[in-house]
Amino acid sequence: MTLAELQQRRDEILHSLGISRIQFGERSIEYARQAEALQAIDREIARLTQPGEAKVFTIQTSRGLQ
């Protein structure tokens, strides 16, 4: 997920915090473990926004037996 998508999802959870079930006619949505979901999203946002270590890739090639 991108940072924008994570922040949008976080806003949705914050908006629904405290609501356990919403019903729309025959359909309903049940929110479970909102606090845990919010913590997981916050951790992922923190991971994406923190400067990380530079990754170094080494590529080795050969042209067959020598």
MIDOSE-1310 file (N, C-alpha, C; in nm, 2 decimals, decimal comma, always signed):
residues 66
mtla	+0,08/-0,12/+0,00/+0,00/+0,00/+0,00/+0,09/+0,12/+0,00; +0,04/+0,23/-0,06/+0,11/+0,35/-0,06/+0,08/+0,43/+0,06; +0,16/+0,53/+0,09/+0,14/+0,61/+0,21/+0,01/+0,68/+0,21; -0,04/+0,73/+0,09/-0,17/+0,79/+0,08/-0,28/+0,69/+0,11
elqq	-0,27/+0,57/+0,06/-0,37/+0,47/+0,09/-0,37/+0,43/+0,24; -0,26/+0,42/+0,30/-0,25/+0,39/+0,44/-0,32/+0,50/+0,52; -0,29/+0,63/+0,49/-0,35/+0,74/+0,56/-0,50/+0,75/+0,54; -0,54/+0,72/+0,42/-0,69/+0,71/+0,40/-0,75/+0,60/+0,48
rrde	-0,69/+0,49/+0,49/-0,75/+0,38/+0,56/-0,75/+0,41/+0,71; -0,64/+0,48/+0,76/-0,63/+0,52/+0,90/-0,74/+0,62/+0,93; -0,77/+0,71/+0,84/-0,88/+0,81/+0,86/-1,01/+0,74/+0,87; -1,03/+0,63/+0,79/-1,16/+0,56/+0,79/-1,17/+0,49/+0,93
ilhs	-1,06/+0,43/+0,98/-1,07/+0,36/+1,11/-1,10/+0,46/+1,22; -1,03/+0,58/+1,22/-1,06/+0,68/+1,32/-1,20/+0,73/+1,32; -1,26/+0,74/+1,20/-1,39/+0,78/+1,18/-1,49/+0,68/+1,24; -1,46/+0,55/+1,23/-1,55/+0,45/+1,27/-1,51/+0,40/+1,41
lgis	-1,41/+0,45/+1,47/-1,37/+0,41/+1,61/-1,49/+0,42/+1,70; -1,52/+0,32/+1,77/-1,63/+0,33/+1,87/-1,76/+0,27/+1,81; -1,77/+0,26/+1,68/-1,88/+0,20/+1,61/-1,85/+0,05/+1,59; -1,93/-0,04/+1,64/-1,90/-0,18/+1,62/-1,98/-0,24/+1,50
riqf	-2,09/-0,18/+1,46/-2,16/-0,24/+1,35/-2,25/-0,14/+1,28; -2,24/-0,14/+1,15/-2,33/-0,05/+1,07/-2,41/-0,13/+0,98; -2,54/-0,10/+0,97/-2,63/-0,18/+0,88/-2,69/-0,09/+0,78; -2,69/-0,14/+0,65/-2,75/-0,07/+0,54/-2,85/-0,16/+0,48
gers	-2,97/-0,15/+0,52/-3,08/-0,25/+0,47/-3,04/-0,39/+0,51; -3,02/-0,47/+0,41/-2,99/-0,61/+0,43/-2,84/-0,63/+0,46; -2,76/-0,54/+0,42/-2,61/-0,55/+0,43/-2,57/-0,48/+0,56; -2,46/-0,54/+0,62/-2,40/-0,48/+0,74/-2,25/-0,50/+0,74
ieya	-2,18/-0,41/+0,81/-2,04/-0,41/+0,82/-2,01/-0,42/+0,97; -1,93/-0,51/+1,01/-1,89/-0,52/+1,15/-1,75/-0,49/+1,17; -1,72/-0,40/+1,26/-1,58/-0,36/+1,28/-1,53/-0,43/+1,41; -1,42/-0,50/+1,39/-1,36/-0,57/+1,50/-1,22/-0,53/+1,52
rqae	-1,17/-0,52/+1,63/-1,03/-0,49/+1,66/-0,98/-0,36/+1,59; -1,06/-0,26/+1,60/-1,02/-0,13/+1,54/-0,89/-0,08/+1,60; -0,87/-0,09/+1,73/-0,75/-0,03/+1,79/-0,63/-0,11/+1,74; -0,64/-0,24/+1,72/-0,53/-0,32/+1,67/-0,50/-0,28/+1,52
alqa	-0,60/-0,26/+1,44/-0,59/-0,23/+1,30/-0,52/-0,09/+1,29; -0,56/+0,00/+1,38/-0,51/+0,14/+1,38/-0,36/+0,13/+1,42; -0,32/+0,05/+1,51/-0,18/+0,04/+1,55/-0,10/-0,02/+1,44; -0,15/-0,12/+1,37/-0,08/-0,18/+1,26/-0,06/-0,08/+1,15
idre	-0,16/+0,00/+1,12/-0,15/+0,10/+1,01/-0,05/+0,21/+1,05; -0,05/+0,25/+1,18/+0,05/+0,35/+1,23/+0,19/+0,30/+1,22; +0,21/+0,17/+1,25/+0,34/+0,11/+1,24/+0,39/+0,11/+1,09; +0,30/+0,08/+1,00/+0,34/+0,07/+0,86/+0,37/+0,22/+0,81
iarl	+0,29/+0,31/+0,85/+0,31/+0,45/+0,81/+0,45/+0,50/+0,86; +0,48/+0,46/+0,99/+0,61/+0,50/+1,04/+0,72/+0,43/+0,97; +0,70/+0,31/+0,93/+0,81/+0,24/+0,85/+0,83/+0,31/+0,72; +0,72/+0,35/+0,65/+0,74/+0,41/+0,52/+0,80/+0,55/+0,53
tqpg	+0,77/+0,62/+0,64/+0,82/+0,76/+0,64/+0,96/+0,77/+0,70; +1,01/+0,67/+0,77/+1,14/+0,68/+0,82/+1,24/+0,65/+0,71; +1,35/+0,73/+0,71/+1,46/+0,70/+0,62/+1,52/+0,57/+0,65; +1,53/+0,49/+0,55/+1,59/+0,35/+0,58/+1,73/+0,35/+0,53
eakv	+1,79/+0,23/+0,55/+1,93/+0,21/+0,51/+1,93/+0,19/+0,36; +2,03/+0,24/+0,30/+2,05/+0,22/+0,15/+2,07/+0,07/+0,13; +2,00/+0,01/+0,03/+2,02/-0,13/+0,00/+2,12/-0,14/-0,12; +2,21/-0,23/-0,11/+2,31/-0,25/-0,21/+2,29/-0,39/-0,27
ftiq	+2,27/-0,40/-0,40/+2,26/-0,52/-0,47/+2,38/-0,55/-0,55; +2,43/-0,67/-0,54/+2,54/-0,72/-0,62/+2,50/-0,82/-0,72; +2,53/-0,79/-0,85/+2,49/-0,88/-0,96/+2,61/-0,94/-1,01; +2,61/-1,07/-1,02/+2,73/-1,15/-1,08/+2,68/-1,22/-1,20
tsrg	+2,76/-1,21/-1,31/+2,72/-1,28/-1,43/+2,84/-1,36/-1,48; +2,82/-1,45/-1,56/+2,93/-1,53/-1,62/+2,89/-1,56/-1,76; +2,99/-1,60/-1,85/+2,96/-1,63/-1,99/+2,98/-1,78/-2,01; +2,96/-1,86/-1,91/+2,97/-2,00/-1,92/+3,10/-2,05/-1,86
lq	+3,15/-2,17/-1,89/+3,27/-2,22/-1,83/+3,39/-2,16/-1,89; +3,49/-2,13/-1,81/+3,61/-2,08/-1,85/+3,73/-2,16/-1,81
